[in-house]
Structures are given as C-alpha cells and as structure tokens.
Amino acid sequence: MRKAILASAFTTVSLAALAGFTVPAQAQQQGQQQAMLCGLRDDMGAMLDQRFGEQPQAGGIVGDRIVELLVSQTGSWTILITSADGRSCVVTGGDDWTDQPVTSPSKVKADKVQLKSTL
C-alpha cells in the first residue's frame, strides 16, 4: 500500500512541485528500473510528514552523508539519505515498524494481530 502511495506521489505531483525533485544521476546511469524520489531535505521531510505523518526517529553519518529513519505513529517508515549539498533521496520505506528485533515478516504480522486482539 505504502509503495503505491509513494509511486502515486512521484507520478502525480504537479510540474511546479517537481522542479525541486530529481532522479539521481547514479540511478539514471545504472539504468535502475525504479526511480528514486529526491529533493531538498526540508521539502522531503515536509512531504513525508504530510503524506505519512513520519518524523525523524534515528540517524547517523556515513562519510559526507546523513542517513535518517523517519517513522509514523501508524508504523510506516522511510530511510532518507541526505548529501552535503542538502539533497535527500528516499532509499526505501515500508510499514509495520517496530523497535523490537524482527526475525521474520510473519512474526511482525502475528505480533500486530496479537496486540490488536488484546486492546
């Protein structure tokens, strides 16, 4: 579901808004089939907050880049990498974020069902 929403966000954004978003040259040169969603860090943060309610939760530095994890209260999450020039790209994202160790996707789903049934 989240992947479809991000794809929709990428394809239906108006031309004026798209001016700030680009596909990285590395992705174009490598012929990657899936385009990455990129833009200025503040714009990307605002978009992820508005669409998914995601806020920065953790981060670190890799060379001259910042890697951030943004998570919503509903469990959607995004990993964002920001370069020294202030441009950020969504690396990946998903649903059902948990702060607990995950051993398999089915375990996350089972834990969520168990939590819902006890509420």
Secondary structure, DSSP 8 states (H G I E B T S, - for coil): -HHHHHHHHHHHS-HHHHTT----HHHHHTT-SS---EEEHHHHHHHHHHHH--EEEEEEEETTEEEEEEE-TTS-EEEEEE-TTSEEEEEEEES---SS--S-HHHHHHHHHHHHHH-
